[in-house]
Structures are given as structure tokens and as C-alpha cells.
Amino acid sequence: ELDPDDIEQSLLKHRLFPKIKYGDMPELIALTKMAYQTITEDLERIILQTVDPGHSDYAVLTGIQIHGSEDNYVWPGTLYAMVNGQRREVTL
């Protein structure tokens, strides 16, 4: 069901449900990675629909933010730049 007060979360749930076998309850890490993969797929699809890499340079930096009791961390995911139509991997 689409929650008009939280459309982003509603759409993510809609995209995640087919990836989870009925009756399974994935652990937090597995669910987080599924959400990350789904969001990354959506981002790449939207980029393909809206950006002409022959005319626009852009960078994609994704990851998972991990909130700890005392500290916060970021697990880096996809990192690349499109420059002059060529994909260049980025490392941290």
C-alpha cells in the first residue's frame, strides 16, 4: 500500500517484496544489502533515462550509512565518474 506521507519508503517496500521468499525473514544485514542493491538499480535506471553521457559529466557515489552508538560509518558501494562519455572507476 502506498503511504502518501512516506512515498519513498512505500516504493522501496514494493520493490523489495518480490526479492524475499514468502515466509522468510531476512536478517538486518541481508535486508540492508537487498535495499542497497534495489536503490542502486533504480538509480542506474533513472540515470539512463535522464542523462546523456555524451553531453554531461557526472559521478555516482553510493554506499550504506551505518549508525553506531558512538560513531557513524559509511560502507562504500558503487563509485564511478562519467567523463566525456567514458566510465572511470573511483577508489577511496
C-alpha positions, 0 to 999 in steps of 0.5 A: 500500500502506498503511504502518501506521507512516506512515498519513498519508503512505500516504493522501496517496500514494493520493490523489495517484496518480490526479492524475499521468499514468502515466509522468510525473514531476512536478517538486518544485514541481508535486508540492508544489502537487498535495499542497497542493491534495489536503490542502486538499480533504480538509480542506474535506471533513472540515470539512463533515462535522464542523462546523456553521457555524451553531453554531461559529466557526472559521478555516482557515489553510493554506499550504506550509512551505518549508525553506531552508538558512538560513531557513524560509518559509511560502507562504500558501494558503487563509485564511478565518474562519467567523463566525456562519455567514458566510465572511470572507476573511483577508489577511496 
